[in-house]
């Protein structure tokens, strides 16, 4: 019989100077993190390692400056302010390689905090909606502390963990954290979705990044046939495609007949859909995002987004100048994997301007901005003004193509910048 303990007792195993892994996305263990914050009086020099924390993450607040340091592998809203202060930092790394940090003792973990489904009759729990890097964290941490939440879906794949591997387990029932990307899709994103849908072939395998544009693309695929899914993240947009037999996974080349992901984040409808669903497999991100595995899919189409792109095709997707906004994630894993796939298409999508009217296609990236995808890896760039194909193009041709899909009010500025940089005749840009 499972011996549940209080949150207070569970986190008592944490000691000064520990490095702690915190499960991410809908699995963020805020119930335990809140208890750790409450016990901050006895805890100092605690390092928190994580990706995509969600909800009200207490330990990231300024009052805990002398107790907890957020060392983020992918920055999200609740920890963003801390990471950009002296209370945190950011590790640039491909999502596929994060497990290596744990396994090779580059970031050895003292404690892993996870949220799981309650143990079944065989004593197995499930990592639920986020297997991603949690699998390797659980496998390598010296201690594992879990929240058993009956609201957590039991997912198929690499996420099973036997109760004997958990040192302390706490029963806590609460609704999972949600996000509704579909409700945030605007007119520009829908136009972009339509352009991208025209690029997607029947029998293509899809990867969708995070945000509104991937959901907009999925909305536009109702007339496609025999699509496959091999993605690091799953969102609500795939549900109807699977139910309507548009996604069949019959022609992928690897993991055929199954939609592959490492985590999902969306609405309760999505969580209900993945619960005990054998047509969706949640696998370790080291496998899902490994470019050699990705490239085995035929017609692999990777759809990702960016914060800004310069006139030569350099992609910044993780920072606004020196301000760390998100992370490298799996963008390069999939952009490269798709490029190497037979019939594959790496696609970069972004609105021509931000909601505040700031241009995203720019002469130069902001000072201090990180290049996530190099100009050598960029093939298709899509905005609401069309599609630019950069692969094999020289710098002047790239500038011309990108200017043609920029916001009309930015084209004069960009043309002038291209003329000054490349000394080409104005009529060429």
JONOR-V185914 format. One record per residue. RES is the residue in three letters. OMEGA is omega in radians with two decimals (none if undefined). Layout:
res=[RES | RES]
omega=[OMEGA | OMEGA]
This chain:
res=[UNK | UNK | UNK | UNK | UNK | UNK | UNK | UNK | UNK | UNK | UNK | UNK | UNK | UNK | UNK | UNK | UNK | UNK | UNK | UNK | UNK | UNK | UNK | UNK | UNK | UNK | UNK | UNK | UNK | UNK | UNK | UNK | UNK | UNK | UNK | UNK | UNK | UNK | UNK | UNK | UNK | UNK | UNK | UNK | UNK | UNK | UNK | UNK | UNK | UNK | UNK | UNK | UNK | UNK | UNK | UNK | UNK | UNK | UNK | UNK | UNK | UNK | UNK | UNK | UNK | UNK | UNK | UNK | UNK | UNK | UNK | UNK | UNK | UNK | UNK | UNK | UNK | UNK | UNK | UNK | UNK | UNK | UNK | UNK | UNK | UNK | UNK | UNK | UNK | UNK | UNK | UNK | UNK | UNK | UNK | UNK | UNK | UNK | UNK | UNK | UNK | UNK | UNK | UNK | UNK | UNK | UNK | UNK | UNK | UNK | UNK | UNK | UNK | UNK | UNK | UNK | UNK | UNK | UNK | UNK | UNK | UNK | UNK | UNK | UNK | UNK | UNK | UNK | UNK | UNK | UNK | UNK | UNK | UNK | UNK | UNK | UNK | UNK | UNK | UNK | UNK | UNK | UNK | UNK | UNK | UNK | UNK | UNK | UNK | UNK | UNK | UNK | UNK | UNK | UNK | UNK | UNK | UNK | UNK | UNK | UNK | UNK | UNK | UNK | UNK | UNK | UNK | UNK | UNK | UNK | UNK | UNK | UNK | UNK | UNK | UNK | UNK | UNK | UNK | UNK | UNK | UNK | UNK | UNK | UNK | UNK | UNK | UNK | UNK | UNK | UNK | UNK | UNK | UNK | UNK | UNK | UNK | UNK | UNK | UNK | UNK | UNK | UNK | UNK | UNK | UNK | UNK | UNK | UNK | UNK | UNK | UNK | UNK | UNK | UNK | UNK | UNK | UNK | UNK | UNK | UNK | UNK | UNK | UNK | UNK | UNK | UNK | UNK | UNK | UNK | UNK | UNK | UNK | UNK | UNK | UNK | UNK | UNK | UNK | UNK | UNK | UNK | UNK | UNK | UNK | UNK | UNK | UNK | UNK | UNK | UNK | UNK | UNK | UNK | UNK | UNK | UNK | UNK | UNK | UNK | UNK | UNK | UNK | UNK | UNK | UNK | UNK | UNK | UNK | UNK | UNK | UNK | UNK | UNK | UNK | UNK | UNK | UNK | UNK | UNK | UNK | UNK | UNK | UNK | UNK | UNK | UNK | UNK | UNK | UNK | UNK | UNK | UNK | UNK | UNK | UNK | UNK | UNK | UNK | UNK | UNK | UNK | UNK | UNK | UNK | UNK | UNK | UNK | UNK | UNK | UNK | UNK | UNK | UNK | UNK | UNK | UNK | UNK | UNK | UNK | UNK | UNK | UNK | UNK | UNK | UNK | UNK | UNK | UNK | UNK | UNK | UNK | UNK | UNK | UNK | UNK | UNK | UNK | UNK | UNK | UNK | UNK | UNK | UNK | UNK | UNK | UNK | UNK | UNK | UNK | UNK | UNK | UNK | UNK | UNK | UNK | UNK | UNK | UNK | UNK | UNK | UNK | UNK | UNK | UNK | UNK | UNK | UNK | UNK | UNK | UNK | UNK | UNK | UNK | UNK | UNK | UNK | UNK | UNK | UNK | UNK | UNK | UNK | UNK | UNK | UNK | UNK | UNK | UNK | UNK | UNK | UNK | UNK | UNK | UNK | UNK | UNK | UNK | UNK | UNK | UNK | UNK | UNK | UNK | UNK | UNK | UNK | UNK | UNK | UNK | UNK | UNK | UNK | UNK | UNK | UNK | UNK | UNK | UNK | UNK | UNK | UNK | UNK | UNK | UNK | UNK | UNK | UNK | UNK]
omega=[-3.10 | 3.12 | 3.10 | 3.12 | 3.09 | 3.07 | 3.13 | 3.13 | -3.08 | -3.07 | 3.11 | 3.13 | -3.13 | -3.10 | 3.09 | 3.07 | 3.14 | 2.95 | -3.02 | 2.98 | 3.08 | 3.09 | -3.00 | 3.10 | -3.10 | -3.13 | -3.11 | -3.00 | -3.04 | 3.11 | 3.09 | 3.14 | 3.08 | 3.11 | 3.07 | 3.09 | 3.14 | 3.14 | -3.09 | -3.13 | -3.12 | -3.04 | 3.08 | 3.04 | 3.09 | 3.11 | 3.12 | 3.13 | -3.06 | 2.86 | 2.99 | 3.00 | -3.11 | 3.14 | -3.12 | -3.07 | -2.99 | -3.03 | 3.12 | -3.05 | -3.04 | -3.08 | 3.14 | -3.06 | -3.05 | -3.07 | -3.01 | 3.08 | -3.12 | 3.12 | -2.93 | 3.05 | 2.99 | -2.97 | 3.06 | -2.98 | -3.05 | -3.10 | -3.01 | -3.12 | 3.14 | -3.12 | -3.14 | 3.07 | 3.11 | -3.14 | -3.09 | 3.11 | -3.06 | 3.09 | 3.09 | -3.13 | 3.03 | -3.13 | -3.12 | -3.05 | 3.14 | 3.11 | 3.12 | 3.12 | 3.13 | -3.04 | -3.09 | 3.10 | 2.97 | 2.99 | 3.14 | -3.05 | 3.04 | -3.06 | 2.99 | 3.06 | -3.06 | 2.98 | -3.06 | 2.94 | 3.09 | -3.14 | 3.09 | -3.07 | 3.11 | 3.13 | -3.12 | 3.00 | 3.09 | 3.04 | 2.94 | -2.97 | -3.12 | 3.02 | 3.05 | 3.13 | -3.11 | 3.14 | -3.11 | 3.10 | 3.12 | -3.09 | -3.01 | -3.10 | 3.12 | 3.13 | 3.08 | 3.08 | -3.03 | 2.87 | 3.00 | -3.10 | -3.12 | 3.07 | -3.11 | 3.11 | 2.96 | -3.08 | -3.14 | 3.08 | -3.03 | -2.95 | -3.11 | 3.11 | -3.11 | -3.09 | -3.14 | 3.14 | -3.11 | -3.08 | 3.11 | 3.13 | -3.07 | 3.05 | 3.10 | -3.12 | 3.03 | 3.10 | 3.11 | 3.03 | -3.07 | 2.97 | -3.13 | -3.13 | -3.06 | -3.12 | -3.10 | -3.13 | 3.14 | -3.10 | -3.11 | 3.14 | -3.14 | 3.07 | 3.09 | 3.11 | 3.13 | 3.09 | -3.11 | 3.11 | 3.11 | 3.11 | -3.03 | -3.14 | 2.91 | -3.12 | 3.06 | 3.00 | -2.97 | 2.86 | 3.13 | 3.08 | -3.06 | 2.99 | -3.03 | -3.08 | 3.08 | 3.11 | 3.08 | 3.11 | -3.10 | 3.11 | -3.01 | -3.04 | -3.03 | -3.13 | 3.13 | -3.09 | 2.96 | 3.08 | 3.06 | 3.11 | 2.96 | -2.96 | 3.07 | -3.11 | 3.10 | 3.10 | -3.05 | -3.04 | -3.11 | -2.99 | -3.09 | 3.10 | 3.09 | -3.11 | -3.11 | 3.05 | 3.01 | 2.96 | 3.13 | -3.13 | -3.06 | -2.98 | -3.02 | -3.06 | 3.05 | -3.10 | 3.12 | -3.14 | -3.12 | 3.00 | -3.05 | 3.04 | 3.02 | 3.03 | 3.03 | 3.11 | -3.10 | -3.10 | 3.09 | 3.10 | 3.12 | -3.12 | 3.07 | -3.09 | -3.09 | -3.11 | 3.12 | -3.12 | -3.05 | 3.14 | 3.11 | -3.11 | 3.12 | -3.02 | 3.06 | -3.06 | 3.10 | 3.08 | -3.08 | -3.00 | 3.13 | -3.04 | 3.14 | 3.03 | -3.13 | -3.05 | 3.12 | 3.04 | 3.09 | 3.13 | 3.13 | 3.12 | 3.13 | -3.09 | -3.09 | -3.08 | -3.03 | 3.01 | 3.07 | 3.12 | 3.13 | -3.01 | 3.08 | 3.11 | 3.09 | -3.06 | 2.93 | -3.11 | -3.02 | -3.10 | 3.01 | -2.94 | 3.12 | -3.11 | -3.09 | -3.02 | -3.13 | 3.14 | 3.12 | 3.11 | -3.08 | -3.05 | -3.12 | 3.08 | -3.05 | 3.10 | 3.14 | 3.13 | 3.13 | -3.14 | -3.11 | -3.14 | 3.07 | -3.10 | -3.09 | 3.14 | 3.00 | -3.04 | 3.08 | -3.06 | 3.10 | 3.01 | -3.07 | 3.10 | 3.03 | 3.09 | 3.13 | 3.08 | 3.13 | -3.14 | 3.05 | 3.01 | -2.94 | 3.09 | 3.13 | 3.00 | 3.12 | 3.12 | 3.14 | -3.12 | 3.11 | 3.04 | 3.13 | 3.11 | -3.09 | 3.14 | 3.08 | -3.11 | -3.03 | 3.07 | -3.12 | 2.99 | -3.05 | 2.94 | 3.11 | 3.13 | 3.03 | -3.06 | 3.04 | 3.11 | -2.99 | -3.02 | -3.14 | -3.13 | 3.06 | -3.02 | 3.14 | 3.13 | 3.09 | 3.13 | 3.14 | -3.11 | -3.11 | 3.09 | -3.10 | 3.12 | 3.09 | 3.07 | -3.10 | -3.13 | 3.13 | -2.96 | 3.11 | 3.11 | -3.12 | 3.11 | 3.10 | 3.14 | 3.12 | 3.12 | -3.12 | -3.08 | -2.99 | 3.10 | 3.11 | -3.14 | -3.06 | -3.11 | 3.13 | 3.13 | none]
